[in-house]
């Protein structure tokens, strides 16, 4: 398996280092993320929250090693260029190389969502959330996927969980107002 990953990495022009040993252990970022969520909950405005959301993305997209980072960056580049199939292929390699890295699963889910492959996206999001239960981007991605699938009740539950962690989440606009309550 590692030999196949190395061949794929080399074909994509990625560095050859690190493949023989496997992925480095995924660092425990729970305290860092919890601190950012606490700051988001205390943020007085969306403007004040933006840098904190950016800091969350910096934590999530900080891969465990150089090889995983190269795959993540390449997959995200392909997705930005609308090469969703290519992005999925790279994220497949990232997940095979580093299966405990939640962002690999989250990014593959996003590429699959953009391909309208909602069942596959949902499976990836569930795996990302199993690895990182407070990953608000994965939670909001799951809510949006469920909305596309017509599963509004569950989508609302998931989105409320995400907004409880980050009240400034852009996807909060998809929350339905309960009768007699303002959001």
Residue pairs with C-beta under 8 A, 6 or more apart in sequence:
1 96
2 19
2 20
2 22
5 19
5 93
5 96
5 97
6 16
6 19
6 20
8 93
9 15
9 16
9 19
9 67
9 70
9 71
9 93
10 16
12 74
12 90
14 67
14 70
14 71
14 74
15 66
15 67
15 70
17 66
17 67
18 24
18 65
18 66
18 67
18 68
19 67
19 97
22 97
23 64
23 65
23 67
23 68
23 97
23 98
23 99
23 100
23 101
24 64
24 65
24 68
25 64
25 100
26 64
26 98
26 100
26 101
26 102
26 131
27 62
27 64
29 59
29 62
30 134
32 59
33 56
33 59
33 132
33 134
34 134
36 52
36 55
36 56
36 59
37 134
37 136
37 165
37 166
39 52
40 49
40 52
40 53
40 165
40 166
40 167
40 168
41 165
41 166
41 167
43 49
43 52
43 167
43 168
46 168
49 166
49 167
49 168
50 168
53 166
53 168
56 136
56 137
56 166
57 137
60 102
60 103
60 106
60 132
60 135
60 137
61 72
61 76
61 103
62 69
63 69
63 71
63 72
63 98
63 101
63 103
64 98
64 101
65 98
67 97
68 94
68 97
68 98
68 101
68 104
71 90
71 91
71 93
71 94
71 97
71 98
71 104
72 94
72 103
72 104
72 107
74 90
75 87
75 90
75 91
75 94
75 107
75 108
75 111
76 87
76 107
78 84
78 86
78 87
78 90
79 87
79 107
79 110
79 111
79 114
84 111
84 112
84 114
84 115
85 115
87 107
87 108
87 111
88 108
88 111
88 112
88 115
91 104
91 107
91 108
91 111
92 108
94 101
94 104
94 107
94 108
95 101
95 104
95 105
95 108
98 104
100 131
101 131
102 127
102 128
102 129
102 131
102 132
102 135
102 138
103 128
105 124
105 125
105 127
105 128
105 131
105 138
106 124
106 125
106 128
106 135
106 137
106 138
106 141
108 124
109 120
109 121
109 122
109 124
109 125
109 128
109 138
109 141
109 145
110 121
110 141
112 118
112 120
112 121
112 124
113 121
113 141
113 144
113 145
113 148
116 148
118 145
118 148
118 149
119 149
121 141
121 145
122 142
122 145
122 146
122 149
125 138
125 141
125 142
125 145
126 142
128 135
128 138
129 135
129 138
129 139
129 142
132 138
134 165
136 162
136 165
136 166
136 169
139 158
139 159
139 161
139 162
139 165
140 159
140 162
140 169
140 170
140 171
142 158
143 155
143 156
143 158
143 159
143 162
143 171
143 174
144 155
144 171
144 174
146 152
146 154
146 155
146 158
147 155
147 174
152 176
155 174
156 175
156 176
159 171
159 172
159 174
159 175
160 175
162 169
162 171
163 169
163 172
163 175
172 183
175 183
177 183
